[in-house]
Amino acid sequence: MMGLLLVGSGVASASEVAFFSLTPKDKAALNEENSPAAERVLDVLKHPEKLLASLLVLNNLFNLALILLSTYVTALIFNFADHPWLAVGIQTVLVTALLLIFGEVVPKTYAASHGLSWAKSISPFIQGSMKVLEPISRALVGSSRFIERSSKNKSLTVEELEDALDLTADEATTPEQQRLLREIVRFGTTSVKQIMTPRQDIFAVDGSKELPSILEAVSENGYSRVPVFTENLDTIAGVLHAKDLLKHLDAPEDFAWTALARPAFFVTEGMKIDDLLGDFREKKMHMALVVDEFGGVSGLVTLEDVMEEIVGEIRDEFDTEEQLFSQLDDDTYVFEARAQLSDLFRAVDLDPDALDPYRGEADTVAGLILEQLNRMPLKGESIQTGPVAWTVEACDRRRIVRVKVKVDRDGL
């Protein structure tokens, strides 16, 4: 009996490593396999919090039962009436060693190198255990979420302020004023990644080009500040201000125009835009290059992008109208897949909290769909996330191009 309990503890430990170490490539292989075992694994992975809670409960049940049974068996075999401390010492050392070696180290080491095969073979047992332990796991997940919300003081403050705005709304406050106040409240929780221009849309110039081609490119694109790179976009040499070229319009072709470039300002994706605004003011700069965790350029953000988060779209006489969506009826829209989710929320009048459980790290329409599918979708494929249905209208092998969005107002 003790051996079975020890095996059960090892199975729970190995399953935890196996399921949570599956890579996107493994999940894609499961999607393509289309077998009952693969479907069970994918079904289990749809509820990671419930899975983790069930495995932890299962592991602790096996461990507790093993400890209690070993205590009983030890008392039957040995008489430690005169030396109770010896019984505790022997039992502690023996049971701890068994649990550590055969309940943790050995099974986790095996599962780390055979994660996919172990997950497929053990999935029926794990699926059944999740159903049996669902009341307990649901209570654990609920309590952890409550503790998490309580510990996030900043988020709680934002929610309280939004509730206060709802309570103080009256006829004297226009909808535009209410919108402006809400954007101000959320300003400090928005990250640079959410508002930046993504890497593929950045206009930059090659430092090896001659002056005439640079003048032509800057003139055609109309940007006042342009990043300058040497080999590729990850090797930024500086930022060229268009006004600095005005004095050199008649310069010879071999003019060393790269000397005009000013130092670039780099920020991280996770930086909050209220901090970025402070840095812009302190450094007297209007543009920053955004870098990811590996140091590569992932986007570009400007002072105008930051201000638009409060006051909405800012346009001047040189801006061209860029239509990122069209409205088909009251609840149906077609969006460019690269559209920011923050822009979508404003366009369809949707509370961002409605999609928080589904968006993960995604900041764009395409990113949210990929976050849900973990693969490239097919044309015409649909998914449902809460009150919003998404249908891929156009895509190719590398990217999603256009998406139809239908909002269920009754489900809000």
N, C-alpha and C positions, 0 to 999 in steps of 0.2 A: 504493500500500500504506500509506504514512504517513497519507494522507487517511482511509482506512478505520479505521485505529487511532485517529485523532483523533475520528472519528465514534463509535466504540465507547466511548471515554472519556466523550464527551458524553452518550451514551445512558445509561451507568451513573450519571452524576451527576444527570441529569434524573429517572431512575427513583427514585433515593433521595429526592429532594424530593417527587416525585409521590405515592409510596406512603405516605410518613410525614406528609404534609400533609393527607391525607383526613380530613374532619371526620365526627363521628357522623351528620350529615345526609347526607353523601355515602355512607356505609356503609348507611344506611337505604334510600337510593335504589337502591343496588346490590342489596339484598335484595329490593326490590319489582320490580326490572327482570326478574329471572329469565331472563337470557340467558347463553350460554356464556362471553362475555367477562366479565360481572359475576361469574359463579361462579369464574372463574379468579382474578380480583382478590381475592375474598373468601378463596379457598383460600390464596393467597400471604400474605395478611395474618394468617392463623391462626398463622404462625410468624415473628413480627417479628425475633427474634434471628437466626434462620437467614437471613432475607431481608437484613438489614443486613450480616451477615458475607459473604454471596454477592456483594452489590453492591460491598463494599469490595475483595474479592479480584478481582472482575472489573475494577474501575476501575484497581487497581494493576497488573494484568496488561497491560492496554492501555497504560498510561503507561510501564511498564518496556520493553515491546516497542517503543514509539515512540522512546524515548530510545536504545535499542540500535541500532535501524535508522537513526536520524538520525546517530548517531556513525559508522556504517559508510558511509553515503552521503556525509557531509561529507568523510571521509577519501579517498573515491574522486574526488570533484570537485576538492577543493582540496589543495594541498600545504603543510601547516603544519609541515614537519619542522624548520625553523629557529625557528619561533615557536609551539610547542605550546600556550602559554598563550592565544594568540589563538584557537585552535580551541576551547578549553574555554570562553572568554568568549563567542564568537559562538554556539556551540551552546547554552550555558546561557541566554543572553538570548532566542534565537529559540524554542527548545523550551518554555521557561517561559512566554513570552508566548502561544504557540499553545495550550498546555494551559490556561492561566489564562482566556483569552478564549473559545476554542471548546470547551474540555473542562470548564469550570466555570461561568463567569459567564453566557454565553448560554443554555446548556441549562437551568441552574437557574432563570434568570429566566423562561424559557418555561414550565417545569414548574410553577412557583409559581402561575401564572395559568390553566393548563390541566391541573391535576393529575388530575382524574377521567378526562378523555378520553385523556390520555397513558398513565395506568395501564391502561386497558382495551385500548389498542392495542398496548402493549409487553408485556402480561402473558404471552403465549405464550413469548416469548424469555426473560423473567425466570423463568418456571416451569421451562423447560428448563435454564437456567443453574443454578438451585438444585439440580436433580437431579444435574447433572454435577459441580458443586462441593460436593456434600453432604459428602464425607469431610473436605475442608479446612474448610468452614464449621462442621461439627460439632466439629472440633478447636479452632477459634477460640472458639466458644461455650463449650465445656467449660473452656478455659483462663481465659476471662474470668470465668466463674462461680467458678472456684477462687480467682482473685485477689480477687474480690469477697468471698468468704467469709473469706479470710485477712485482709482489711483491716477486717472488722467484728469488732473485738476483743470488743465487748460481747456480740454474738450468740454468738460462739464460747465465751465464758465461760458463758453460759446453757446451751449445749449440753453443755459439760463438766460443769456442775453436775447437769444432768438425768441424764447417764450415770452420774455418781457416785451419784445417788439409786438408780438401778437396781441398781448393784453392791452397795450397802449394804442393800438391802431384804432383810429376813429375817422370821422368824416373830414376832420381838419388836416389829416395826413394823406397826401396823394399816394397812389400806387408807386409812382416813380421815387418819391421820398422814402417809402418803405423799402423798395428795392435797394436804394443807395445805402440805407442804414444796414441792411442785411449783408451787403458786400463789404462794408467797413468791419462788421463783426467777424466775418469769415476771413478777413484779410490776413490775419496773423497765422492762420492754419494752412494757407495755400503754399505749396512748394514751388520752387523755380521750375522743376520738371513739368508741372501742370500747365505752365503758361508759355514755355519756351518754343521757339521755332525749331522743329526737329532738324537733325543733321542733313537729311536729304533735300531740305528746302533752303539751306543756307547758300547765299550768294557770296563767293569769295574769289579772290584773284590770285593767280600764280606769280610768285616773285621773280620767276625766270623770264616772264614775258617782257617785251619791249614797250616803251611808253605809248605809242599809237594804239596798240591793241588794248591797253589798260584804259586809256581815255575813252575809247569806243565802248568798252564793256561797262564802265562806270556810268557813262552818259545814257546808255540804253536801259540800264536797270534802275537808275534814279535814286540809289541809296546814298545817304550822306556819309555813312561810315561803313567801310568794307574790310573784312578780315583778309590778311595777306598770308599765304602759306608757301612753304618751300618745296617739299616733296609731296605731301598730301595734307588733308584737312587736320590731321592730328599734329602737324608740325607748324603751328601758327607763329609767324615771325613778327606780327604786330597788327595794328589796325590803321588803315589808310583813310584819312578824312578827305572827302571830295574837294572841299574848299582849298586844301593845301596844293591841289593840282592846278588851280587857276593861274598861278604865277608862272607855270611852266608849260602852257599850252603850245608855245612855239619852240620848246626845247628840242634838241636833236633826238633821234630815235634811241641812241645808246645812253640817254640820260639815266642816271642811277636813281630812279624814282623811289626805290625801296627805302632810301634814307629818310623819306618823308613819313614813313610809317611810325606810329606812336606805340608805346607798350600796350599790350593787350591785358585785359582784366579777366581773370578766371574765377568761376564759382562752381560749387558742387550742385548736383541735381536736387539733393535733399534740403538745401538752404531755403528758409522761409522768406517770402517776398518782402515782409516788413523789415527784415534784417538787410536784405538786398537794397531796399530803398535807402536805408541809412548809409550803406557803403557807397551807393551812387552819389549821395549828397556829400559825404566826407571826401571822396576821391575826385569829385567834380567830373564824373564820367556818365555816359548815357548808354553804354552797351557793354555786355559781358559775354564771354564764351563759357558755355556750360560743359563741364567734364564729368565723365562717369567714374566708377570706382577703379577702373584700370588706367585712368589718365587720358583716355581718348575723348575727343570732342563729340558730344552727343547732341548739342543744340546751341542756340544763341538767344539771349534775352536782352531786351532794351528797356529803358525807362518808360517808354510809351506802353509797352506790354504790362508793366507793373501798374501804371495809372489806369489802364483800361479795365483792370480787375475791379476798380471802384466805380468809375464813371461810365463804363461801357465803351463801345467802339469810338475811337478818335480818328477822324478823317480830315485831311486837308485837300487843297485843290489839286494836288498831284497824285493823290491816291486813286487807284482804279478799283472798281467794285468787284470784290471776289465773293461769289455766291457759293457758300459751302453747303447749303441745303435748299430744298424747295418743299413747299407744303402742298400735299395732295388733298387733304380734307382736315377737319378739326383735330383729328387724332393721328393722322398718318403723314409722315415726312420721308424724304429721301435725302440722306446726308453723304457727303464725301467721307470716306473712311478715315481720312487723316484729320477730320474735325476734332477739336478738343472736346472732351466730355463736359467741361465747364461751359463751353459755348452751347452745347446741346441742351444742358439743363435750363439755360436762359431762354433758348429758342422755343422749347416745348413746354416751358413753365412747369418744370419737374423738380421736386426736392432732391438734392444729391443723396440724402440719406436713403432714398428708395433703392438705390443701386449699390450702396456701400458693401453689402454682403457678397456682391458678385464681381466688383471691379478689380479687386486685388491691387496690384501696382500699376494698373492701366490708366492712362491719361487721355487716350483717344478712343474713338469708336472702334477702329480696327483692333486696338490693344485689348479692349474689353472682350471682343469676340474670341480672340486668340487665347485670352486668359481662361475662358470657359471651355474651349474645345481642345486646347493644347496641340493644335495642328492647323494647317491651312484648310479653310472651308471650301466646299464646292459651290458653284453658282446655283442659287436657288435654295441653299440650305438655310434653315431657320433654327433659332434658339429662343428660349423664353427666360428672362431674368426678372422676376417679380412682376411689376405691372407693364413691362416693356417687352415687345416681341421684335426680334431683329431678323431680317431676311437679307442675305447677300445678293445684291442685284448684279454686281460685276466684280470679277477678280481674275487674277492670273496665277501662275505657279509661285510667284514671289510675294505678292501683296494683295490685300483687299482694296478695291477701288471705290465701290459705292454700296450703301446699305439702306434698305427701307426700314424705317422705325415706326412701330405702331404702339401708341400708349393707351393702356386700359385705364381710363379715368375712374371707373367704378371700383377698380382694385386698389386705388390709392388710399 
